[in-house]
Amino acid sequence: ELAMYAKALGHPMRVRILRILAQQTECICGDMVALLPVAQSTVSQHLKLLKNAGLVQGEIDGPRVRYCVDPAVVRRLKALVRDL
């Protein structure tokens, strides 16, 4: 479980995205692109990996996807790291 989360967070941009999401209740991918020095397609790929690992949730809202951190999973990640 910890290895799966570590792999998902193995890129600095994904860590940055998770930090941005942790500071907000939700964020639309397009809004996040304005905060990051990478293309929209790159942000989408990183969000997909974070979502597949369960660290973020995505909800389709028309043509947009709203993302947010899954607090329960982040708490679990913290516990796993603390128990190392």
N, C-alpha and C positions, 0 to 999 in steps of 0.2 A: 504494500500500500504506500509506504513512504517512498519507495523507489519510483512508483508511478507519478506521485506528486513532484518529486525531485526532477524527473525527466520533463514534466510539463513546465517546470520553472527553470529549466536548464538554459534558457536564453534570456539575456538581460532585458530585452524588450517585453517578454511575457511577464517578468517580475514587475516592470514599470506599469504595464497594463493592469495587473492585479492590484497594484498600489492605487492607481487612479480609481479603479472600480470600488475599492475598499473605502474610499473617501466620499463616495456618492451612493445614493439609494439605487440609482439606475443610470445607464448611459447608452446612448444610441451610437452605433459604430461610427457613423459619420462625424459625430461630435468629438469622438476620441481621436479621429484622424487629425483634427485641428490641433490637438495637444501633443502629437508625436511627429518625429522627423522621418516618417516612413509613409509609403503609399497606402491607400485604402485597402488594396488587395493583400498587402502584407499584414496589416492590422487584422483583417478578416481571418487570415490563416492562423495567426497567433491566437485569436479569440476561439477559433475552432478547436485548437489543441487544448486550450484551457478548459473549454466546455467538455470535450471528450474525457478529460481527467476528472471532471466533476467540480472543478474549482469555481466555475462561473456558470450561470444559467442564462439562457437566451430565450426571449419571448418575441414571436413574430407579431409585429404591429403594422399591418399593411405592407408597404414596400421596405419598411425598416425593421431592424431587430434591436430590441432593448436588452442590454446585458446588465447583470448584477452579480455580485459575489454571493456565493452560498455560504452564509455564516457558519452553519453546522460543519461544513467540510473544512473551512479555514480553522475552526476550533480543533477539529480532529488532526489537521496538519500540524498545528502548534503543539498538540499533545504528543504526537509521534516524534517531533524534533526534540521536544523537552525530554522525552524518555530515552534518547540516544545514550 
